[in-house]
């Protein structure tokens, strides 16, 4: 069948509106829905399992519940002092936050909290030996299930990591890692991360080493040399560990053996935090200067670089179906991006 040039041109012009609609749809999918919740930096985000609500916490310890499909934002009073870091459990019920000399654990549902050195529910002192005059808290992390947490404390040029586990209403220490040389970073703390199943704990442990420990007892499984883990994140199935190294690349490692699988790089600076999508197919990281980076977790891929339009980025959370990304910023915004 033969077609004249005129018919081909008419057919092409007929397809033009559809093409323009597709381009407009793609452009709109990369425009965020922006919710300003505070004038303080967003420290942590968690996208609830029902996909309808996002929990956030700001630097002053105040918690906000954001309805994804509407305009509702509920405020709940939180901490008593400025925080440097915070972590939610996966279900959003537990919130761990603190700074150099304190850590506070909240039951978000009831709002119960104690305010001294390291106290949790019902004024149970779980760190009586902690002496803020001699040591500082380098970093802390909460297991995704909310049943364990760990923190690294520094005394002089050495650090030790303590692991605590819930026993009913109380907590008890279940492990301590060996002393290691302190890791000097511009970010807050000695990087720590629990695996999603709670069985492993990764810790930056020296200027050229990071280690993976058993999450229940602190036994050393393996150490990775060289390349310090300035940022650490486990894949959703706990089989892989993403580690941001001194060279600015992200190494994907076997979480049980430390064997390198492949590396991810970007044409711009990579900073913490690092977060896997729930389906394990994407990894997002802070790109510095208000940008964020998104990779498909496969070898030899180029990161998508997306400007947030804000001074800097401080937190990420994927939706349960991995189709959307919540981005927390230093000026109190929560941006909702469609990434699929």
DRENNU-97812 format. One line per field, with one value per residue: residue number from 0; x negated, y negated, z negated of N, C-alpha, C in turn; residue in three letters. Coordinates in steps of 0.001 Angstrom, whole numbers. Atoms other than C-alpha are relative to their C-alpha. Layout:
N
vexlum: c(NUM/...)
n_c1: c(X/...)
n_c2: c(Y/...)
n_c3: c(Z/...)
ca_c1: c(X/...)
ca_c2: c(Y/...)
ca_c3: c(Z/...)
c_c1: c(X/...)
c_c2: c(Y/...)
c_c3: c(Z/...)
fiba: c(ALA/...)
//
This chain:
340
vexlum: c(0/1/2/3/4/5/6/7/8/9/10/11/12/13/14/15/16/17/18/19/20/21/22/23/24/25/26/27/28/29/30/31/32/33/34/35/36/37/38/39/40/41/42/43/44/45/46/47/48/49/50/51/52/53/54/55/56/57/58/59/60/61/62/63/64/65/66/67/68/69/70/71/72/73/74/75/76/77/78/79/80/81/82/83/84/85/86/87/88/89/90/91/92/93/94/95/96/97/98/99/100/101/102/103/104/105/106/107/108/109/110/111/112/113/114/115/116/117/118/119/120/121/122/123/124/125/126/127/128/129/130/131/132/133/134/135/136/137/138/139/140/141/142/143/144/145/146/147/148/149/150/151/152/153/154/155/156/157/158/159/160/161/162/163/164/165/166/167/168/169/170/171/172/173/174/175/176/177/178/179/180/181/182/183/184/185/186/187/188/189/190/191/192/193/194/195/196/197/198/199/200/201/202/203/204/205/206/207/208/209/210/211/212/213/214/215/216/217/218/219/220/221/222/223/224/225/226/227/228/229/230/231/232/233/234/235/236/237/238/239/240/241/242/243/244/245/246/247/248/249/250/251/252/253/254/255/256/257/258/259/260/261/262/263/264/265/266/267/268/269/270/271/272/273/274/275/276/277/278/279/280/281/282/283/284/285/286/287/288/289/290/291/292/293/294/295/296/297/298/299/300/301/302/303/304/305/306/307/308/309/310/311/312/313/314/315/316/317/318/319/320/321/322/323/324/325/326/327/328/329/330/331/332/333/334/335/336/337/338/339)
n_c1: c(-856/808/-553/553/609/-1047/-684/931/49/-1267/17/943/-614/-1054/598/700/-609/303/1406/115/-574/958/1107/-512/-181/1312/529/-750/364/1240/-219/-423/-993/811/-667/876/-498/708/1158/1165/351/-619/1053/-355/-1294/-403/-1259/-746/-220/-1242/277/-799/505/1443/409/1259/428/892/1185/-406/-649/-1443/-436/-1112/-632/-398/-894/579/-970/-704/800/22/1259/-231/1213/60/1196/986/1160/175/1212/331/582/865/-359/-1198/-344/-1284/-188/-690/-1440/-196/-412/1116/853/1231/638/924/1125/1283/-18/-1257/-829/-1357/-827/-1427/-1102/-734/-1431/-407/748/794/1438/666/831/1355/1110/-479/-1131/-1134/-1303/-135/1219/941/1335/681/1401/436/1448/365/520/126/1210/1140/-332/-1061/-684/403/-1153/-912/-931/-1114/-340/-1274/-1137/-136/269/1407/694/1436/674/1448/483/1412/813/1305/15/-564/-1450/-596/-1419/-829/-1226/-1028/-1173/-1183/-513/-1222/15/1365/1038/1204/1128/224/1280/904/1074/1328/459/636/428/-1131/-83/-238/-842/-670/-1367/-126/103/609/-1168/-574/-1229/-509/-637/-1454/-409/525/1043/1326/232/1189/554/1278/787/1301/88/120/-647/-1275/-209/-1351/-77/-1275/-841/-479/1020/1205/1124/488/-84/1047/363/257/1158/-78/-1210/-875/-1425/-519/-1440/-274/-1415/-250/-1107/-1172/97/1164/1082/1027/290/538/938/609/1414/813/152/-1227/-850/-754/269/-1023/733/-727/-91/495/1417/761/479/-516/-828/341/-7/-819/675/-824/813/26/316/-968/-5/-1072/-256/-225/-1221/-508/-1445/-489/170/1431/462/509/738/31/1011/143/999/607/-499/-1429/-345/11/454/-774/557/-466/1087/612/1327/245/-1119/235/-995/-815/271/-1247/91/-1177/-311/212/1440/583/-929/353/-677/-744/-851/-762/-1322/78/59/1217/-312/187/1095/-112/1308/9/1008/509/-874/-1269/-925/-78/-354/-452/377/-314/1239/-336)
n_c2: c(1193/1210/1175/1259/822/777/-841/-219/1242/133/-967/472/1128/-539/-580/1033/272/-1089/126/1116/-435/-906/814/753/-945/-346/1173/157/-1068/378/1181/-500/621/527/308/621/-384/695/762/-747/-1116/-1315/-957/-1389/-234/-1384/-101/-1062/-1167/128/883/1223/942/109/591/736/655/1113/118/301/-1171/30/-986/407/-1050/633/-774/78/361/1219/1122/-62/-241/28/268/-637/491/-1057/79/1157/722/-156/-1274/-41/-1147/-699/-1206/-641/-1405/-113/237/1355/75/367/1079/172/1249/513/839/-474/-451/-582/-745/-119/-954/307/-794/1038/-192/527/1208/-181/239/550/1082/18/-588/-1013/-651/-285/-100/-204/438/-1105/459/-1112/330/653/178/1026/1205/997/797/-700/-592/599/-948/240/-260/-1005/-484/-802/-1111/270/-511/776/-815/141/1199/0/1285/31/1083/289/483/215/-319/-1329/-88/-1298/-22/-754/-500/-219/-697/136/-1116/532/1455/435/-342/-551/-39/-1353/-118/1140/-245/310/1367/244/1385/842/399/1434/369/1285/-279/-371/-1348/-1221/-553/-1255/-395/-1355/-618/-54/-1140/208/-963/555/1398/527/1114/586/-299/656/802/-783/-1300/-128/-1389/-507/-776/-656/1002/-404/-181/772/-757/559/-923/344/1407/394/883/1352/737/75/98/1277/-169/-1431/-344/-1380/-246/-466/-1418/-110/-765/894/1199/1130/723/1173/-30/1209/414/613/-988/-890/-1420/-976/-1120/-1103/385/-1076/-309/1198/-44/1098/-415/1032/1354/1038/1294/1113/1143/1020/-472/-882/169/-706/-1431/-953/-763/-900/-108/-1262/-1128/-238/292/1370/544/1454/595/1445/423/1263/1247/-61/-993/-1396/-909/-1233/-1042/-1378/-752/-908/506/918/910/1398/510/1164/1108/762/1116/163/1412/400/35/-1330/-1111/-620/-1272/-619/-1160/-483/-561/-1467/-614/527/875/1391/279/1181/621/994/1018/752/1140/-451/-512/-1402/-23/-1299/-189/-1272/-509/-1091)
n_c3: c(0/-145/640/-491/1048/634/989/1125/769/718/1090/1020/702/843/1200/769/1318/930/394/929/1275/644/513/1154/1115/539/705/1248/936/659/816/1312/870/1094/1264/994/1314/1071/-463/471/-897/165/344/-332/-626/-237/-731/658/-850/-766/-1121/52/991/209/1272/-78/1239/-287/853/1373/560/-206/-992/-861/-801/-1259/-854/-1336/-1021/353/472/1453/689/1446/765/1313/689/171/871/876/-369/-1408/-400/-1174/-833/464/-762/245/-361/-1287/149/484/1402/870/-492/773/-379/996/-395/516/1377/431/-947/514/-722/117/-519/-712/218/1307/308/1220/-120/1176/-514/542/-737/-943/637/-870/657/1437/672/170/-383/-666/-232/1229/-6/-974/634/-1056/172/-583/-1283/-788/-880/-1378/-852/530/-1014/484/-887/-682/768/1213/1185/373/-457/290/-137/150/850/-213/1109/-613/-1429/-214/111/306/-351/925/-613/1007/-527/822/783/590/119/268/-959/604/-923/-512/-681/-83/-952/520/-185/-1293/-176/-377/-1394/-96/-1131/134/406/1401/508/-479/-705/463/-701/166/-1159/188/829/1342/333/-231/321/-672/755/-366/1187/-16/-1221/-1233/206/693/381/160/1221/262/629/1325/1002/-223/-528/-1260/-1129/-957/-114/-1379/-115/557/-349/1170/-263/494/-18/-96/-156/-405/-924/746/358/903/-633/-518/779/-755/853/-616/351/-77/-1388/-460/-648/872/-259/361/568/605/1410/861/-214/-332/-1383/-815/-1131/-974/559/-604/37/-454/-419/1044/1343/643/1449/706/203/-1080/286/-1034/-164/573/-923/-149/-1362/-84/1137/-29/872/-12/-974/395/-592/-252/-1027/403/-1052/-38/-865/-89/637/-965/-349/-1117/-234/337/947/-322/914/92/954/854/137/1391/300/203/230/1273/268/-1091/290/-1144/244/74/-1330/-638/-1123/378/929/855/214/1065/-286/1139/299/537/-1010/-404/-1414/-472/-1401/-638/-582/-917)
ca_c1: c(0/-1374/-893/-1303/-3403/-264/1444/-1651/-1788/1921/1468/-1551/331/3203/841/-639/1985/1426/-2327/-1937/332/-2261/-5046/-2875/-2016/-5680/-6623/-3830/-4936/-8292/-6732/-6391/-3431/-4918/-3754/-5423/-5106/-7594/-10408/-12758/-14678/-12927/-15025/-13085/-10173/-8220/-5488/-2814/-2009/1501/-95/2176/142/-3433/-4943/-7674/-9716/-11561/-14756/-12871/-11382/-7874/-6022/-3641/-1188/-627/2353/968/4185/5451/4222/4475/1372/1709/-861/-1944/-4350/-7595/-11087/-12281/-15458/-17018/-17875/-20612/-19192/-16032/-14728/-11222/-10317/-8772/-5228/-5759/-4946/-8430/-10653/-14258/-15858/-18667/-21887/-25430/-24399/-20941/-18700/-14920/-12569/-8908/-5883/-4215/-792/-669/-3227/-5016/-8593/-11080/-13500/-16741/-20037/-18825/-15447/-12473/-8974/-8083/-11395/-13387/-17052/-18771/-22111/-22996/-26709/-26599/-28734/-28182/-31256/-33532/-31680/-29486/-26897/-28192/-25135/-22134/-19690/-16389/-15631/-12790/-10564/-11137/-12258/-15988/-18161/-21866/-24080/-27786/-29485/-32881/-35487/-38713/-39571/-37742/-34107/-31944/-28474/-25785/-22825/-19588/-16471/-12917/-11765/-8144/-8024/-11776/-14983/-18075/-21546/-22128/-25467/-28457/-30873/-34586/-36326/-37423/-39098/-36664/-35544/-35853/-33009/-31315/-27959/-26615/-28005/-29476/-27219/-24928/-22200/-20111/-19104/-15322/-15120/-17014/-19682/-22594/-24032/-26439/-28781/-31422/-34320/-37474/-38690/-39210/-36958/-33351/-32016/-28871/-27844/-25179/-22265/-21405/-24773/-27465/-29626/-31779/-30841/-33172/-34955/-35322/-38684/-39380/-36689/-34858/-31090/-30147/-26574/-25016/-21717/-20476/-18292/-14719/-15548/-18649/-20898/-22804/-24439/-24942/-27983/-29051/-32847/-35659/-35826/-32273/-30882/-28341/-29455/-26792/-28060/-26877/-25599/-26692/-30167/-31181/-31888/-31527/-28736/-29110/-29369/-27093/-28528/-27139/-28402/-27763/-28510/-26810/-25817/-23667/-20990/-20843/-17493/-16377/-12883/-10658/-10910/-14722/-14967/-15883/-18291/-18022/-20714/-21321/-23144/-24161/-23109/-19416/-19547/-18668/-19956/-18004/-19496/-18032/-20003/-21778/-25383/-26538/-23539/-23522/-21780/-18872/-19662/-16594/-16736/-14407/-14543/-15599/-18970/-19515/-17862/-17687/-15353/-13701/-10841/-9366/-5689/-4939/-4482/-7756/-5942/-6398/-9132/-8795/-11727/-12342/-14253/-16213/-13565/-10725/-9185/-7972/-7929/-6031/-7540/-6287/-9261/-7452)
ca_c2: c(0/-3385/-6578/-10079/-12583/-14573/-11650/-10973/-14645/-14671/-11508/-12986/-16203/-14130/-12446/-15746/-16480/-13033/-13569/-16933/-15420/-12710/-15283/-17372/-14298/-13340/-16881/-17024/-13697/-15296/-18283/-17792/-18399/-20605/-20703/-23188/-21784/-23918/-26436/-23856/-21149/-17809/-15124/-11931/-10672/-7434/-6604/-4600/-1131/-2120/-4623/-7458/-9112/-10330/-10932/-13535/-15056/-18363/-19513/-20755/-17267/-18211/-15489/-16058/-13649/-14497/-13212/-12373/-12872/-15953/-19125/-17978/-18198/-17287/-18544/-16600/-18066/-16123/-16628/-19045/-20165/-20526/-17244/-16452/-13162/-11047/-7640/-6184/-2515/-1199/-1369/-4901/-3967/-4482/-7537/-7782/-11229/-13085/-15035/-14885/-14298/-12782/-10264/-10164/-7374/-8160/-5936/-8047/-6516/-7466/-10289/-8795/-9957/-10752/-13615/-12693/-11578/-8332/-7448/-5818/-4746/-4964/-6626/-3426/-4407/-2217/-3983/-4763/-4431/-7126/-10101/-13137/-14813/-12167/-10809/-12089/-10209/-9881/-8362/-6152/-4083/-2292/1172/1067/3171/747/3557/2686/-373/-1095/-4070/-4802/-6801/-8411/-8861/-10445/-8979/-5669/-4644/-1810/-819/377/2507/2566/4719/4345/6684/5854/2275/2179/2380/4431/4351/7340/6495/4186/3888/3671/326/-1186/-4343/-7218/-8116/-11826/-13032/-16350/-14676/-13958/-10809/-7428/-5963/-3162/-1162/1890/4318/4478/7945/6625/9349/7116/3798/1859/-651/-3034/-2106/-3956/-6409/-3517/-713/92/3291/5418/6983/9414/7226/9250/9484/7380/10212/8951/10647/8793/5513/3635/2035/-464/-3097/-4247/-3898/-7563/-6566/-3098/-1566/2028/3311/4283/8017/7374/9106/6031/3052/-303/-2125/-5658/-5708/-8232/-8275/-9609/-6423/-4022/-389/2335/5170/8601/7881/11267/11510/7975/9017/6116/6536/3276/-490/-3427/-6824/-10247/-13388/-15377/-15060/-12226/-12756/-11049/-9919/-6841/-5011/-1955/-1775/953/3062/2824/1548/-2087/-3920/-7596/-9815/-13427/-15122/-18240/-21844/-20955/-18151/-14491/-11540/-8475/-5260/-2077/472/2110/1876/-953/-3247/-7023/-8729/-11046/-14433/-16287/-19799/-20322/-24105/-24267/-24874/-21248/-17857/-16026/-12986/-10554/-8049/-5947/-5049/-1355/-648/-2481/-4795/-8033/-9641/-12013/-14425/-16335/-19602/-21915/-24656/-22505/-21272/-17764/-17309/-14439/-13245/-10578/-8388/-5651)
ca_c3: c(0/1031/-967/377/-1517/-2151/-3916/-5995/-7020/-7942/-10025/-11801/-12578/-13917/-16367/-17545/-20267/-21765/-21739/-23439/-26076/-26767/-27130/-29460/-31546/-31890/-32851/-35429/-36929/-37801/-39509/-43254/-45485/-48206/-51824/-54137/-57631/-59562/-59302/-60876/-58950/-58408/-60132/-59364/-57279/-57131/-54631/-56449/-55126/-54016/-51610/-52767/-55530/-55992/-59421/-59743/-62551/-62551/-64230/-67295/-67820/-66696/-64771/-61866/-60212/-56534/-54552/-51103/-49137/-50955/-52582/-56187/-58389/-62068/-64572/-67635/-70214/-70532/-71924/-74551/-72818/-69390/-67680/-65180/-63927/-64148/-63007/-62684/-62843/-59620/-60993/-62310/-65895/-67355/-66969/-68140/-68194/-69879/-69701/-71089/-74694/-74661/-72969/-73355/-72378/-71682/-71444/-68743/-69411/-73087/-73074/-76105/-76570/-79373/-79247/-81026/-79529/-77989/-79371/-77684/-78759/-82446/-83349/-82880/-82890/-80305/-80272/-83853/-83092/-80386/-81438/-79168/-80658/-79156/-76146/-73340/-71307/-67758/-66095/-66793/-64807/-65324/-63933/-61366/-63648/-66532/-68861/-68931/-68776/-68861/-69473/-69162/-71871/-71607/-74293/-73063/-69666/-70126/-69806/-71081/-69874/-72286/-71201/-73201/-72755/-74009/-76782/-77510/-78816/-79425/-77406/-78120/-76613/-74357/-72777/-72582/-69670/-70222/-70579/-67259/-66054/-65666/-62173/-61399/-59183/-58469/-59098/-62568/-64011/-63441/-60704/-61871/-60094/-60990/-58257/-57628/-59233/-62274/-62075/-61010/-62158/-59935/-61532/-60261/-62470/-61381/-58727/-56282/-57561/-58313/-59805/-59848/-63149/-64280/-65287/-68388/-70005/-68384/-66994/-64108/-60797/-58435/-57845/-54585/-53722/-52220/-51882/-54973/-55140/-55481/-54629/-54941/-53781/-53539/-50703/-51678/-51653/-53855/-51292/-50071/-51736/-50006/-51392/-50495/-50379/-50485/-46678/-46444/-44891/-46378/-46621/-46569/-48797/-49831/-53337/-54714/-53200/-52221/-48632/-46214/-43639/-41697/-42223/-41533/-40636/-39843/-38087/-41260/-44960/-46873/-50498/-53128/-53519/-51273/-50972/-48968/-47491/-49018/-45837/-45982/-42401/-43136/-45421/-46294/-47805/-48672/-45795/-47729/-47016/-47136/-44560/-44937/-42926/-41828/-40428/-39070/-41085/-38141/-36919/-34654/-35103/-35268/-38166/-37538/-39082/-40336/-41870/-44819/-44664/-48321/-50047/-51088/-51559/-54864/-54586/-52156/-52279/-49459/-49226/-49933/-46196/-45324/-42903/-44865/-46930/-49869/-50176/-53410/-53151/-55418/-55176/-56493/-53245/-52460/-48675/-47054/-43753/-41377/-40396/-38448)
c_c1: c(-892/714/-660/-617/1054/721/-881/-49/1270/49/-915/586/1125/-525/-620/665/-283/-1432/-191/579/-949/-1152/438/182/-1327/-588/708/-389/-1286/111/526/1235/-747/882/-1027/577/-636/-1037/-1302/-304/768/-1113/317/1403/282/1359/754/374/1292/-159/684/-587/-1525/-230/-1335/-331/-1036/-1098/346/793/1501/366/1217/503/599/886/-441/996/730/-959/-188/-1398/243/-1329/100/-1287/-954/-1079/-114/-1230/-273/-683/-937/382/1234/276/1376/-133/846/1497/317/356/-1121/-869/-1172/-682/-942/-1097/-1268/108/1286/629/1361/772/1464/837/938/1496/464/-684/-857/-1486/-520/-1127/-1431/-939/419/1077/1076/1245/-115/-1294/-968/-1364/-760/-1457/-568/-1491/-448/-422/-216/-1227/-1202/274/1080/628/-314/1149/871/937/1024/260/1363/1222/235/-333/-1443/-482/-1458/-514/-1498/-372/-1508/-635/-1428/61/520/1519/401/1487/744/1287/984/1237/1163/326/1235/-22/-1419/-920/-1178/-1102/-259/-1331/-776/-1091/-1328/-327/-681/-358/1160/-96/338/814/584/1451/20/-264/-796/1122/414/1247/335/526/1510/480/-550/-1150/-1405/-29/-1298/-459/-1281/-908/-1406/-82/-123/735/1428/289/1484/-4/1322/855/469/-1087/-1296/-1195/-363/97/-1106/-259/-392/-1125/-420/1341/987/1455/559/1521/295/1499/112/1143/1177/-55/-1205/-1184/-1141/-143/-580/-858/-623/-1439/-703/-140/1261/915/745/-296/1195/-723/953/12/-551/-1500/-855/-515/658/768/-228/81/955/-740/946/-909/-35/-308/1112/-138/1094/1229/78/1228/359/1512/466/-127/-1467/-576/-592/-739/-39/-1041/56/-1115/-687/630/1465/433/119/-260/787/-615/973/-1158/-452/-1357/53/1204/-400/1111/806/-271/1208/-184/1293/432/-148/-1498/-636/1089/-450/645/731/917/763/1386/-106/-87/-1172/272/-250/-1090/313/-1405/145/-1143/-382/864/1422/1024/-9/524/366/-242/480/-1238/234/1207)
c_c2: c(-1242/-1183/-1244/-764/-807/809/258/-1236/-188/950/-455/-1153/471/600/-1046/-306/1094/-77/-1131/342/906/-788/-779/894/359/-1168/-180/1052/-305/-1355/444/-694/-417/-308/-646/292/-796/-924/640/1150/1278/1012/1426/41/1487/-32/1194/1103/-67/-940/-1345/-1082/58/-624/-701/-563/-1049/-98/-303/1136/34/934/-521/1224/-662/959/-183/-547/-1301/-1082/23/304/-155/-137/659/-413/1149/-353/-1304/-818/228/1333/-187/1121/654/1185/491/1508/55/-292/-1388/-116/-528/-1043/-170/-1274/-481/-841/544/632/627/787/196/956/-296/1189/-1018/102/-646/-1317/110/-197/-477/-889/-27/805/1022/799/285/172/234/-292/1147/-444/1168/-311/-736/-300/-1096/-1279/-1063/-880/640/557/-817/1087/-372/210/1046/407/910/1117/-253/481/-790/765/-84/-1383/92/-1426/190/-1173/-100/-516/-148/285/1402/-33/1426/-105/931/393/366/595/-132/1305/-489/-1515/-545/340/587/60/1429/130/-1297/344/-387/-1473/-138/-1466/-825/-418/-1481/-290/-1378/189/343/1481/1022/778/1376/310/1443/513/79/1172/-84/902/-573/-1468/-421/-1257/-480/51/-576/-825/822/1333/-198/1483/332/974/754/-945/350/55/-727/785/-520/1054/-258/-1496/-286/-1024/-12/-624/-22/-91/-1282/-27/1454/230/1438/47/587/1468/298/727/-878/-1221/-1049/-833/-1140/-113/-1332/-519/-630/930/816/1430/822/1275/1101/-233/1059/219/-1233/-25/-1116/554/-947/-1357/-886/-1325/-1064/-1147/-1124/651/899/-160/876/-900/788/830/862/-143/1350/1201/308/-380/-1388/-359/-1506/-496/-1509/-367/-1300/-1186/94/966/1380/872/1299/955/1169/867/1123/-563/-1003/-881/-1407/-499/-1128/-1058/-916/-1136/-141/-1452/-511/34/1369/1004/761/1358/477/1076/353/425/1524/692/-513/-972/-1474/-131/-1268/-502/-1061/-970/-776/-1201/435/465/1523/-8/1418/83/1361/484/1203/-395)
c_c3: c(0/-660/577/-1174/-751/-1075/-1217/-893/-823/-1202/-1133/-794/-921/-1289/-912/-1339/-1024/-489/-999/-1366/-754/-612/-1235/-1208/-630/-782/-1344/-1022/-731/-678/-1355/-526/-1262/-1204/-943/-1378/-1130/628/-478/964/-335/-259/440/573/12/684/-565/989/812/1193/-63/-894/-62/-1365/193/-1366/367/-1059/-1454/-629/170/1155/756/767/1240/784/1453/1016/-277/-441/-1500/-521/-1493/-726/-1355/-680/-282/-989/-769/356/1482/250/1189/946/-593/919/-420/181/1266/-101/-547/-1469/-897/681/-953/487/-1073/606/-645/-1384/-458/1132/-635/882/-277/446/653/-266/-1295/-349/-1244/286/-1348/483/-520/885/1056/-719/1040/-852/-1507/-756/-279/503/612/284/-1202/1/961/-713/1070/-136/693/1388/705/867/1433/978/-672/1113/-646/1000/628/-759/-1286/-1264/-467/411/-418/44/-185/-887/136/-1273/528/1492/280/-172/-363/305/-942/701/-1103/656/-981/-707/-741/-3/-137/1170/-756/1055/429/723/-23/1001/-631/228/1358/105/536/1456/60/1257/-246/-427/-1488/-145/748/692/-507/822/-335/1336/-254/-840/-1423/-384/96/-400/680/-716/644/-1201/4/1273/1277/-78/-482/-156/-12/-1163/-33/-834/-1387/-1051/223/479/1387/1105/1010/-41/1430/25/1468/334/-1140/417/-577/12/278/134/474/1007/-776/-406/-882/625/482/-901/941/-940/790/-474/146/1417/571/754/-1052/415/-449/-405/-433/-1509/-937/116/241/1415/810/1195/1172/-692/774/-134/530/402/-1022/-1334/-533/-1511/-605/-45/1309/-371/1205/109/-543/932/278/1339/160/-1285/162/-981/128/979/-351/723/404/1082/-638/1211/-86/1010/115/-473/930/380/1149/343/-425/-914/619/-1063/4/-1010/-796/-117/-1414/-304/-161/-349/-1232/-243/1250/-559/1270/-449/2/1363/836/1138/-301/-1059/-764/-306/-1076/201/-1253/-345/-353/1004/34/1433/413/1497/493/746/911/831)
fiba: c(UNK/UNK/UNK/UNK/UNK/UNK/UNK/UNK/UNK/UNK/UNK/UNK/UNK/UNK/UNK/UNK/UNK/UNK/UNK/UNK/UNK/UNK/UNK/UNK/UNK/UNK/UNK/UNK/UNK/UNK/UNK/UNK/UNK/UNK/UNK/UNK/UNK/UNK/UNK/UNK/UNK/UNK/UNK/UNK/UNK/UNK/UNK/UNK/UNK/UNK/UNK/UNK/UNK/UNK/UNK/UNK/UNK/UNK/UNK/UNK/UNK/UNK/UNK/UNK/UNK/UNK/UNK/UNK/UNK/UNK/UNK/UNK/UNK/UNK/UNK/UNK/UNK/UNK/UNK/UNK/UNK/UNK/UNK/UNK/UNK/UNK/UNK/UNK/UNK/UNK/UNK/UNK/UNK/UNK/UNK/UNK/UNK/UNK/UNK/UNK/UNK/UNK/UNK/UNK/UNK/UNK/UNK/UNK/UNK/UNK/UNK/UNK/UNK/UNK/UNK/UNK/UNK/UNK/UNK/UNK/UNK/UNK/UNK/UNK/UNK/UNK/UNK/UNK/UNK/UNK/UNK/UNK/UNK/UNK/UNK/UNK/UNK/UNK/UNK/UNK/UNK/UNK/UNK/UNK/UNK/UNK/UNK/UNK/UNK/UNK/UNK/UNK/UNK/UNK/UNK/UNK/UNK/UNK/UNK/UNK/UNK/UNK/UNK/UNK/UNK/UNK/UNK/UNK/UNK/UNK/UNK/UNK/UNK/UNK/UNK/UNK/UNK/UNK/UNK/UNK/UNK/UNK/UNK/UNK/UNK/UNK/UNK/UNK/UNK/UNK/UNK/UNK/UNK/UNK/UNK/UNK/UNK/UNK/UNK/UNK/UNK/UNK/UNK/UNK/UNK/UNK/UNK/UNK/UNK/UNK/UNK/UNK/UNK/UNK/UNK/UNK/UNK/UNK/UNK/UNK/UNK/UNK/UNK/UNK/UNK/UNK/UNK/UNK/UNK/UNK/UNK/UNK/UNK/UNK/UNK/UNK/UNK/UNK/UNK/UNK/UNK/UNK/UNK/UNK/UNK/UNK/UNK/UNK/UNK/UNK/UNK/UNK/UNK/UNK/UNK/UNK/UNK/UNK/UNK/UNK/UNK/UNK/UNK/UNK/UNK/UNK/UNK/UNK/UNK/UNK/UNK/UNK/UNK/UNK/UNK/UNK/UNK/UNK/UNK/UNK/UNK/UNK/UNK/UNK/UNK/UNK/UNK/UNK/UNK/UNK/UNK/UNK/UNK/UNK/UNK/UNK/UNK/UNK/UNK/UNK/UNK/UNK/UNK/UNK/UNK/UNK/UNK/UNK/UNK/UNK/UNK/UNK/UNK/UNK/UNK/UNK/UNK/UNK/UNK/UNK/UNK/UNK/UNK/UNK/UNK/UNK/UNK/UNK/UNK/UNK/UNK/UNK/UNK/UNK/UNK/UNK/UNK/UNK/UNK/UNK)
//
